[in-house]
Amino acid sequence: MNIDDVVLNFNPNTLIILNVVLGLIMLGIALDTSPDDALKRDFGYTPTRTSREAFEEYLRTHPGVARR
């Protein structure tokens, strides 16, 4: 089964519940975020290598993957 073939059927009641839950999650994130967070430039994440370098290293360490 392909992931594109999956169909989700929501009735109006479950859609309201889903919207309320997502709204509460977004509210919790908004309450935890301060204006100082928007001024930080790195957000605590500094990539040390590009995704291509990581993929090439993965292929070097797992040689059987590239042959499939």
Short mmCIF file of the C-alpha atoms (twelve columns), coordinates in Angstrom:
data_MODEL
# 
_entry.id   MODEL 
# 
loop_
_atom_site.group_PDB 
_atom_site.id 
_atom_site.type_symbol 
_atom_site.label_atom_id 
_atom_site.label_alt_id 
_atom_site.label_comp_id 
_atom_site.label_asym_id 
_atom_site.label_seq_id 
_atom_site.Cartn_x 
_atom_site.Cartn_y 
_atom_site.Cartn_z 
_atom_site.pdbx_PDB_model_num 
ATOM 1  C CA . MET A 1  0.000   0.000  0.000  1 
ATOM 2  C CA . ASN A 2  1.325   3.403  -0.963 1 
ATOM 3  C CA . ILE A 3  1.084   6.294  1.495  1 
ATOM 4  C CA . ASP A 4  -0.613  8.379  -1.206 1 
ATOM 5  C CA . ASP A 5  -3.489  5.884  -1.303 1 
ATOM 6  C CA . VAL A 6  -4.416  6.421  2.351  1 
ATOM 7  C CA . VAL A 7  -7.693  8.265  2.869  1 
ATOM 8  C CA . LEU A 8  -8.585  9.833  6.214  1 
ATOM 9  C CA . ASN A 9  -12.286 10.253 6.869  1 
ATOM 10 C CA . PHE A 10 -13.161 12.807 9.529  1 
ATOM 11 C CA . ASN A 11 -16.717 13.467 10.557 1 
ATOM 12 C CA . PRO A 12 -17.603 16.970 11.809 1 
ATOM 13 C CA . ASN A 13 -17.397 15.953 15.484 1 
ATOM 14 C CA . THR A 14 -13.903 14.513 15.253 1 
ATOM 15 C CA . LEU A 15 -12.802 17.476 13.142 1 
ATOM 16 C CA . ILE A 16 -13.870 19.866 15.913 1 
ATOM 17 C CA . ILE A 17 -11.951 17.808 18.482 1 
ATOM 18 C CA . LEU A 18 -8.882  17.760 16.240 1 
ATOM 19 C CA . ASN A 19 -9.051  21.545 15.792 1 
ATOM 20 C CA . VAL A 20 -9.365  22.120 19.544 1 
ATOM 21 C CA . VAL A 21 -6.395  19.848 20.313 1 
ATOM 22 C CA . LEU A 22 -4.222  21.499 17.656 1 
ATOM 23 C CA . GLY A 23 -5.277  24.921 18.933 1 
ATOM 24 C CA . LEU A 24 -4.262  24.013 22.482 1 
ATOM 25 C CA . ILE A 25 -0.889  22.737 21.271 1 
ATOM 26 C CA . MET A 26 -0.278  25.963 19.336 1 
ATOM 27 C CA . LEU A 27 -1.373  28.049 22.339 1 
ATOM 28 C CA . GLY A 28 1.064   26.154 24.573 1 
ATOM 29 C CA . ILE A 29 3.905   26.804 22.163 1 
ATOM 30 C CA . ALA A 30 2.941   30.478 21.868 1 
ATOM 31 C CA . LEU A 31 2.872   30.898 25.651 1 
ATOM 32 C CA . ASP A 32 6.307   29.319 25.933 1 
ATOM 33 C CA . THR A 33 7.840   31.538 23.224 1 
ATOM 34 C CA . SER A 34 9.255   34.906 24.237 1 
ATOM 35 C CA . PRO A 35 10.126  37.888 22.039 1 
ATOM 36 C CA . ASP A 36 13.791  37.204 22.788 1 
ATOM 37 C CA . ASP A 37 13.472  33.858 21.009 1 
ATOM 38 C CA . ALA A 38 12.681  35.660 17.753 1 
ATOM 39 C CA . LEU A 39 15.847  37.750 18.071 1 
ATOM 40 C CA . LYS A 40 18.149  34.757 18.410 1 
ATOM 41 C CA . ARG A 41 19.801  33.971 15.109 1 
ATOM 42 C CA . ASP A 42 20.817  30.342 15.547 1 
ATOM 43 C CA . PHE A 43 17.938  28.957 17.644 1 
ATOM 44 C CA . GLY A 44 20.443  26.632 19.288 1 
ATOM 45 C CA . TYR A 45 21.159  24.659 16.116 1 
ATOM 46 C CA . THR A 46 24.378  24.856 14.181 1 
ATOM 47 C CA . PRO A 47 24.764  22.366 11.349 1 
ATOM 48 C CA . THR A 48 28.260  20.957 11.124 1 
ATOM 49 C CA . ARG A 49 27.824  19.386 7.712  1 
ATOM 50 C CA . THR A 50 25.455  19.528 4.800  1 
ATOM 51 C CA . SER A 51 22.817  16.913 4.172  1 
ATOM 52 C CA . ARG A 52 24.742  15.763 1.104  1 
ATOM 53 C CA . GLU A 53 27.851  15.155 3.198  1 
ATOM 54 C CA . ALA A 54 25.792  13.210 5.720  1 
ATOM 55 C CA . PHE A 55 24.209  11.127 2.950  1 
ATOM 56 C CA . GLU A 56 27.592  10.402 1.365  1 
ATOM 57 C CA . GLU A 57 28.968  9.325  4.732  1 
ATOM 58 C CA . TYR A 58 25.958  7.058  5.208  1 
ATOM 59 C CA . LEU A 59 26.586  5.445  1.829  1 
ATOM 60 C CA . ARG A 60 30.274  4.938  2.696  1 
ATOM 61 C CA . THR A 61 29.441  3.276  6.002  1 
ATOM 62 C CA . HIS A 62 26.589  1.185  4.542  1 
ATOM 63 C CA . PRO A 63 27.918  -0.022 1.180  1 
ATOM 64 C CA . GLY A 64 25.090  -2.506 0.645  1 
ATOM 65 C CA . VAL A 65 22.514  0.278  0.430  1 
ATOM 66 C CA . ALA A 66 23.966  1.804  -2.739 1 
ATOM 67 C CA . ARG A 67 23.970  -1.534 -4.593 1 
ATOM 68 C CA . ARG A 68 20.244  -2.242 -4.229 1 
# 
